[in-house]
Amino acid sequence: MTQDSVDQHSGMDEAGPRLRAARVAKGLTLAAVAEQAGISKGFLSLAERGRTRVSVPNLLAICAALDISIGSLFAYPDSTVVGRGSRLQMGGIGVDEYLLTPAEQPHLQVMRTRLQPGGGSGGAYRLDSETVFALVLAGALQIVVDGEPRLLAEGESTTYPARSLHEWINPSESDGAEVIFVFAPPLPRDP
């Protein structure tokens, strides 16, 4: 999906300013980063102000243009005992995500993802990790890995290479879904 919609509840209210801070710290213009990321300058401006929904592929393209990792946008839990988790802003449309593992966890990273009907990644992408495990807690999830669809119902799971081209969506038009994603090793973050 290349068209991301304007939304005051974009889920980019924290990640957007972090993107802007990285761009300003590197002395880059909106136009230069937008061109490198393959998006419009206006869209990047909205993303930096947390005023638009950003697909995972677009967010990864912005991070690549800024030469930062997507993990550097995360707010990590402060404690080894994690309740609801820290709100995660990793892109996606109709998605609320929470990081359940602290920054000090070197072997894996766990995210709880809630998807609205039709919500998902907004397109295909690759991650800088080795393995992704997905477990559907409620509803259903359609994952496409290297062009091969996998439909998961509640209680079902799948594992796939993080560097494979993959995307995911809640296929329901009326019911939400909840999924646990596990990345091993954790997505890198900048020092």
Secondary structure, DSSP 8 states (H G I E B T S, - for coil): -----B-TT-S-TTHHHHHHHHHHHTT--HHHHHHHHTS-HHHHHHHHTT-B---HHHHHHHHHHHT--GGGG----SSSS-SS-EEE----EEEEEEE-S-TT--S-EEEEEEEEEEEE-SS-B--SSSEEEEEEEESEEEEEETTEEEEEETT-EEEEETTS-EEEE---SS--EEEEEEEES------
